[in-house]
Amino acid sequence: IGSNSHQYAMVLNNIACVKFLMNCPKDALTMFQEAQDIQLRVMKSSTTVGLDLIHVGITLCNMGYMKLRLKRYDEALSIFQEALLIQQSVLGDNHETVKATLSNIEFANGFHSL
């Protein structure tokens, strides 16, 4: 697997999830950000942009969770809002993933500017 491939980004995303489970949210966030950077680079030359956008949205939501965990609520809210726009553009408004992200936004909004 090349370090600039979808597969590599997915592996990084999965390792970041493990880091989260190991109670290492800062390490997880760094890996999620690296995965997103790769996803965005790869997407520029991709023929499956819709699928690529979904992966970016997933990674963004994961980053939002880490920001919540680190009590960086305003940043989490902004990231969830970005993920929502991506998800809606590909999935529409009624998809379960979109609804879950709306719930995350509502939760993060509860802490916004505390």
PyMOL commands that place a pseudoatom at each C-alpha (Angstrom):
pseudoatom trace, name=CA, resn=ILE, resi=1, chain=A, elem=C, hetatm=0, pos=[0.000, 0.000, 0.000]
pseudoatom trace, name=CA, resn=GLY, resi=2, chain=A, elem=C, hetatm=0, pos=[1.440, 3.345, -1.028]
pseudoatom trace, name=CA, resn=SER, resi=3, chain=A, elem=C, hetatm=0, pos=[1.495, 6.158, 1.499]
pseudoatom trace, name=CA, resn=ASN, resi=4, chain=A, elem=C, hetatm=0, pos=[-0.629, 8.283, -0.831]
pseudoatom trace, name=CA, resn=SER, resi=5, chain=A, elem=C, hetatm=0, pos=[-3.498, 5.879, -1.353]
pseudoatom trace, name=CA, resn=HIS, resi=6, chain=A, elem=C, hetatm=0, pos=[-7.058, 5.449, -0.136]
pseudoatom trace, name=CA, resn=GLN, resi=7, chain=A, elem=C, hetatm=0, pos=[-6.051, 2.224, 1.556]
pseudoatom trace, name=CA, resn=TYR, resi=8, chain=A, elem=C, hetatm=0, pos=[-3.266, 3.896, 3.511]
pseudoatom trace, name=CA, resn=ALA, resi=9, chain=A, elem=C, hetatm=0, pos=[-5.626, 6.658, 4.644]
pseudoatom trace, name=CA, resn=MET, resi=10, chain=A, elem=C, hetatm=0, pos=[-8.137, 4.016, 5.761]
pseudoatom trace, name=CA, resn=VAL, resi=11, chain=A, elem=C, hetatm=0, pos=[-5.429, 2.199, 7.747]
pseudoatom trace, name=CA, resn=LEU, resi=12, chain=A, elem=C, hetatm=0, pos=[-4.446, 5.477, 9.432]
pseudoatom trace, name=CA, resn=ASN, resi=13, chain=A, elem=C, hetatm=0, pos=[-8.100, 6.157, 10.236]
pseudoatom trace, name=CA, resn=ASN, resi=14, chain=A, elem=C, hetatm=0, pos=[-8.439, 2.696, 11.799]
pseudoatom trace, name=CA, resn=ILE, resi=15, chain=A, elem=C, hetatm=0, pos=[-5.224, 3.043, 13.815]
pseudoatom trace, name=CA, resn=ALA, resi=16, chain=A, elem=C, hetatm=0, pos=[-6.472, 6.421, 15.031]
pseudoatom trace, name=CA, resn=CYS, resi=17, chain=A, elem=C, hetatm=0, pos=[-9.657, 4.699, 16.236]
pseudoatom trace, name=CA, resn=VAL, resi=18, chain=A, elem=C, hetatm=0, pos=[-7.482, 2.273, 18.216]
pseudoatom trace, name=CA, resn=LYS, resi=19, chain=A, elem=C, hetatm=0, pos=[-5.527, 5.208, 19.665]
pseudoatom trace, name=CA, resn=PHE, resi=20, chain=A, elem=C, hetatm=0, pos=[-8.826, 6.689, 20.795]
pseudoatom trace, name=CA, resn=LEU, resi=21, chain=A, elem=C, hetatm=0, pos=[-9.787, 3.409, 22.479]
pseudoatom trace, name=CA, resn=MET, resi=22, chain=A, elem=C, hetatm=0, pos=[-6.390, 3.423, 24.192]
pseudoatom trace, name=CA, resn=ASN, resi=23, chain=A, elem=C, hetatm=0, pos=[-7.293, 6.856, 25.644]
pseudoatom trace, name=CA, resn=CYS, resi=24, chain=A, elem=C, hetatm=0, pos=[-4.799, 8.732, 23.459]
pseudoatom trace, name=CA, resn=PRO, resi=25, chain=A, elem=C, hetatm=0, pos=[-7.045, 11.362, 21.838]
pseudoatom trace, name=CA, resn=LYS, resi=26, chain=A, elem=C, hetatm=0, pos=[-4.201, 13.702, 20.801]
pseudoatom trace, name=CA, resn=ASP, resi=27, chain=A, elem=C, hetatm=0, pos=[-2.409, 10.895, 18.972]
pseudoatom trace, name=CA, resn=ALA, resi=28, chain=A, elem=C, hetatm=0, pos=[-5.705, 9.840, 17.402]
pseudoatom trace, name=CA, resn=LEU, resi=29, chain=A, elem=C, hetatm=0, pos=[-6.429, 13.379, 16.235]
pseudoatom trace, name=CA, resn=THR, resi=30, chain=A, elem=C, hetatm=0, pos=[-2.997, 13.653, 14.622]
pseudoatom trace, name=CA, resn=MET, resi=31, chain=A, elem=C, hetatm=0, pos=[-3.567, 10.401, 12.731]
pseudoatom trace, name=CA, resn=PHE, resi=32, chain=A, elem=C, hetatm=0, pos=[-7.075, 11.428, 11.649]
pseudoatom trace, name=CA, resn=GLN, resi=33, chain=A, elem=C, hetatm=0, pos=[-5.648, 14.699, 10.313]
pseudoatom trace, name=CA, resn=GLU, resi=34, chain=A, elem=C, hetatm=0, pos=[-2.950, 12.814, 8.407]
pseudoatom trace, name=CA, resn=ALA, resi=35, chain=A, elem=C, hetatm=0, pos=[-5.580, 10.469, 6.962]
pseudoatom trace, name=CA, resn=GLN, resi=36, chain=A, elem=C, hetatm=0, pos=[-7.673, 13.434, 5.855]
pseudoatom trace, name=CA, resn=ASP, resi=37, chain=A, elem=C, hetatm=0, pos=[-4.676, 15.107, 4.194]
pseudoatom trace, name=CA, resn=ILE, resi=38, chain=A, elem=C, hetatm=0, pos=[-4.059, 11.949, 2.172]
pseudoatom trace, name=CA, resn=GLN, resi=39, chain=A, elem=C, hetatm=0, pos=[-7.749, 11.590, 1.304]
pseudoatom trace, name=CA, resn=LEU, resi=40, chain=A, elem=C, hetatm=0, pos=[-7.876, 15.142, -0.030]
pseudoatom trace, name=CA, resn=ARG, resi=41, chain=A, elem=C, hetatm=0, pos=[-4.683, 14.677, -2.072]
pseudoatom trace, name=CA, resn=VAL, resi=42, chain=A, elem=C, hetatm=0, pos=[-5.870, 11.398, -3.572]
pseudoatom trace, name=CA, resn=MET, resi=43, chain=A, elem=C, hetatm=0, pos=[-9.308, 12.811, -4.338]
pseudoatom trace, name=CA, resn=LYS, resi=44, chain=A, elem=C, hetatm=0, pos=[-7.798, 15.370, -6.737]
pseudoatom trace, name=CA, resn=SER, resi=45, chain=A, elem=C, hetatm=0, pos=[-6.993, 12.604, -9.224]
pseudoatom trace, name=CA, resn=SER, resi=46, chain=A, elem=C, hetatm=0, pos=[-9.814, 10.226, -8.370]
pseudoatom trace, name=CA, resn=THR, resi=47, chain=A, elem=C, hetatm=0, pos=[-12.652, 8.970, -10.527]
pseudoatom trace, name=CA, resn=THR, resi=48, chain=A, elem=C, hetatm=0, pos=[-14.791, 8.073, -7.489]
pseudoatom trace, name=CA, resn=VAL, resi=49, chain=A, elem=C, hetatm=0, pos=[-15.224, 11.506, -5.953]
pseudoatom trace, name=CA, resn=GLY, resi=50, chain=A, elem=C, hetatm=0, pos=[-18.563, 10.727, -4.247]
pseudoatom trace, name=CA, resn=LEU, resi=51, chain=A, elem=C, hetatm=0, pos=[-17.094, 7.757, -2.396]
pseudoatom trace, name=CA, resn=ASP, resi=52, chain=A, elem=C, hetatm=0, pos=[-13.977, 9.755, -1.592]
pseudoatom trace, name=CA, resn=LEU, resi=53, chain=A, elem=C, hetatm=0, pos=[-16.109, 12.535, -0.121]
pseudoatom trace, name=CA, resn=ILE, resi=54, chain=A, elem=C, hetatm=0, pos=[-17.872, 10.020, 2.129]
pseudoatom trace, name=CA, resn=HIS, resi=55, chain=A, elem=C, hetatm=0, pos=[-14.493, 8.877, 3.468]
pseudoatom trace, name=CA, resn=VAL, resi=56, chain=A, elem=C, hetatm=0, pos=[-13.488, 12.494, 4.100]
pseudoatom trace, name=CA, resn=GLY, resi=57, chain=A, elem=C, hetatm=0, pos=[-16.777, 13.048, 5.938]
pseudoatom trace, name=CA, resn=ILE, resi=58, chain=A, elem=C, hetatm=0, pos=[-16.177, 9.989, 8.114]
pseudoatom trace, name=CA, resn=THR, resi=59, chain=A, elem=C, hetatm=0, pos=[-12.686, 11.161, 8.979]
pseudoatom trace, name=CA, resn=LEU, resi=60, chain=A, elem=C, hetatm=0, pos=[-13.989, 14.640, 9.772]
pseudoatom trace, name=CA, resn=CYS, resi=61, chain=A, elem=C, hetatm=0, pos=[-16.587, 13.189, 12.148]
pseudoatom trace, name=CA, resn=ASN, resi=62, chain=A, elem=C, hetatm=0, pos=[-13.867, 11.170, 13.843]
pseudoatom trace, name=CA, resn=MET, resi=63, chain=A, elem=C, hetatm=0, pos=[-11.824, 14.354, 14.224]
pseudoatom trace, name=CA, resn=GLY, resi=64, chain=A, elem=C, hetatm=0, pos=[-14.883, 16.065, 15.674]
pseudoatom trace, name=CA, resn=TYR, resi=65, chain=A, elem=C, hetatm=0, pos=[-15.202, 13.324, 18.286]
pseudoatom trace, name=CA, resn=MET, resi=66, chain=A, elem=C, hetatm=0, pos=[-11.568, 13.840, 19.261]
pseudoatom trace, name=CA, resn=LYS, resi=67, chain=A, elem=C, hetatm=0, pos=[-12.100, 17.589, 19.586]
pseudoatom trace, name=CA, resn=LEU, resi=68, chain=A, elem=C, hetatm=0, pos=[-15.081, 16.888, 21.861]
pseudoatom trace, name=CA, resn=ARG, resi=69, chain=A, elem=C, hetatm=0, pos=[-12.945, 14.516, 23.911]
pseudoatom trace, name=CA, resn=LEU, resi=70, chain=A, elem=C, hetatm=0, pos=[-10.293, 17.226, 24.231]
pseudoatom trace, name=CA, resn=LYS, resi=71, chain=A, elem=C, hetatm=0, pos=[-13.009, 19.724, 25.267]
pseudoatom trace, name=CA, resn=ARG, resi=72, chain=A, elem=C, hetatm=0, pos=[-12.375, 21.872, 22.189]
pseudoatom trace, name=CA, resn=TYR, resi=73, chain=A, elem=C, hetatm=0, pos=[-16.075, 22.316, 21.585]
pseudoatom trace, name=CA, resn=ASP, resi=74, chain=A, elem=C, hetatm=0, pos=[-16.023, 25.206, 19.119]
pseudoatom trace, name=CA, resn=GLU, resi=75, chain=A, elem=C, hetatm=0, pos=[-13.550, 23.329, 16.921]
pseudoatom trace, name=CA, resn=ALA, resi=76, chain=A, elem=C, hetatm=0, pos=[-15.666, 20.169, 17.140]
pseudoatom trace, name=CA, resn=LEU, resi=77, chain=A, elem=C, hetatm=0, pos=[-18.754, 22.091, 16.079]
pseudoatom trace, name=CA, resn=SER, resi=78, chain=A, elem=C, hetatm=0, pos=[-16.981, 23.569, 13.069]
pseudoatom trace, name=CA, resn=ILE, resi=79, chain=A, elem=C, hetatm=0, pos=[-15.663, 20.165, 11.982]
pseudoatom trace, name=CA, resn=PHE, resi=80, chain=A, elem=C, hetatm=0, pos=[-19.059, 18.493, 12.345]
pseudoatom trace, name=CA, resn=GLN, resi=81, chain=A, elem=C, hetatm=0, pos=[-20.625, 21.287, 10.261]
pseudoatom trace, name=CA, resn=GLU, resi=82, chain=A, elem=C, hetatm=0, pos=[-18.049, 20.734, 7.509]
pseudoatom trace, name=CA, resn=ALA, resi=83, chain=A, elem=C, hetatm=0, pos=[-18.711, 16.980, 7.596]
pseudoatom trace, name=CA, resn=LEU, resi=84, chain=A, elem=C, hetatm=0, pos=[-22.455, 17.628, 7.364]
pseudoatom trace, name=CA, resn=LEU, resi=85, chain=A, elem=C, hetatm=0, pos=[-22.090, 19.699, 4.189]
pseudoatom trace, name=CA, resn=ILE, resi=86, chain=A, elem=C, hetatm=0, pos=[-20.044, 16.956, 2.570]
pseudoatom trace, name=CA, resn=GLN, resi=87, chain=A, elem=C, hetatm=0, pos=[-22.454, 14.222, 3.641]
pseudoatom trace, name=CA, resn=GLN, resi=88, chain=A, elem=C, hetatm=0, pos=[-25.518, 16.137, 2.452]
pseudoatom trace, name=CA, resn=SER, resi=89, chain=A, elem=C, hetatm=0, pos=[-23.908, 16.785, -0.933]
pseudoatom trace, name=CA, resn=VAL, resi=90, chain=A, elem=C, hetatm=0, pos=[-23.455, 13.055, -1.514]
pseudoatom trace, name=CA, resn=LEU, resi=91, chain=A, elem=C, hetatm=0, pos=[-26.172, 11.380, 0.575]
pseudoatom trace, name=CA, resn=GLY, resi=92, chain=A, elem=C, hetatm=0, pos=[-28.993, 13.922, 0.747]
pseudoatom trace, name=CA, resn=ASP, resi=93, chain=A, elem=C, hetatm=0, pos=[-30.756, 15.123, 3.882]
pseudoatom trace, name=CA, resn=ASN, resi=94, chain=A, elem=C, hetatm=0, pos=[-32.539, 11.966, 4.994]
pseudoatom trace, name=CA, resn=HIS, resi=95, chain=A, elem=C, hetatm=0, pos=[-29.632, 9.502, 5.227]
pseudoatom trace, name=CA, resn=GLU, resi=96, chain=A, elem=C, hetatm=0, pos=[-28.871, 8.013, 8.644]
pseudoatom trace, name=CA, resn=THR, resi=97, chain=A, elem=C, hetatm=0, pos=[-25.275, 9.259, 8.502]
pseudoatom trace, name=CA, resn=VAL, resi=98, chain=A, elem=C, hetatm=0, pos=[-26.508, 12.812, 7.966]
pseudoatom trace, name=CA, resn=LYS, resi=99, chain=A, elem=C, hetatm=0, pos=[-28.945, 12.452, 10.862]
pseudoatom trace, name=CA, resn=ALA, resi=100, chain=A, elem=C, hetatm=0, pos=[-26.155, 11.171, 13.127]
pseudoatom trace, name=CA, resn=THR, resi=101, chain=A, elem=C, hetatm=0, pos=[-23.984, 14.151, 12.216]
pseudoatom trace, name=CA, resn=LEU, resi=102, chain=A, elem=C, hetatm=0, pos=[-26.873, 16.518, 12.951]
pseudoatom trace, name=CA, resn=SER, resi=103, chain=A, elem=C, hetatm=0, pos=[-27.090, 14.902, 16.409]
pseudoatom trace, name=CA, resn=ASN, resi=104, chain=A, elem=C, hetatm=0, pos=[-23.367, 15.468, 16.893]
pseudoatom trace, name=CA, resn=ILE, resi=105, chain=A, elem=C, hetatm=0, pos=[-23.801, 19.113, 15.936]
pseudoatom trace, name=CA, resn=GLU, resi=106, chain=A, elem=C, hetatm=0, pos=[-26.635, 19.481, 18.412]
pseudoatom trace, name=CA, resn=PHE, resi=107, chain=A, elem=C, hetatm=0, pos=[-24.483, 17.917, 21.138]
pseudoatom trace, name=CA, resn=ALA, resi=108, chain=A, elem=C, hetatm=0, pos=[-21.468, 20.118, 20.333]
pseudoatom trace, name=CA, resn=ASN, resi=109, chain=A, elem=C, hetatm=0, pos=[-23.753, 23.166, 20.197]
pseudoatom trace, name=CA, resn=GLY, resi=110, chain=A, elem=C, hetatm=0, pos=[-24.661, 22.486, 23.810]
pseudoatom trace, name=CA, resn=PHE, resi=111, chain=A, elem=C, hetatm=0, pos=[-21.053, 23.276, 24.730]
pseudoatom trace, name=CA, resn=HIS, resi=112, chain=A, elem=C, hetatm=0, pos=[-20.476, 25.998, 22.130]
pseudoatom trace, name=CA, resn=SER, resi=113, chain=A, elem=C, hetatm=0, pos=[-18.832, 29.098, 23.613]
pseudoatom trace, name=CA, resn=LEU, resi=114, chain=A, elem=C, hetatm=0, pos=[-18.924, 27.852, 27.197]
for i in range(1, 114): cmd.bond("trace and resi %d" % i, "trace and resi %d" % (i + 1))
show_as sticks, trace
zoom trace
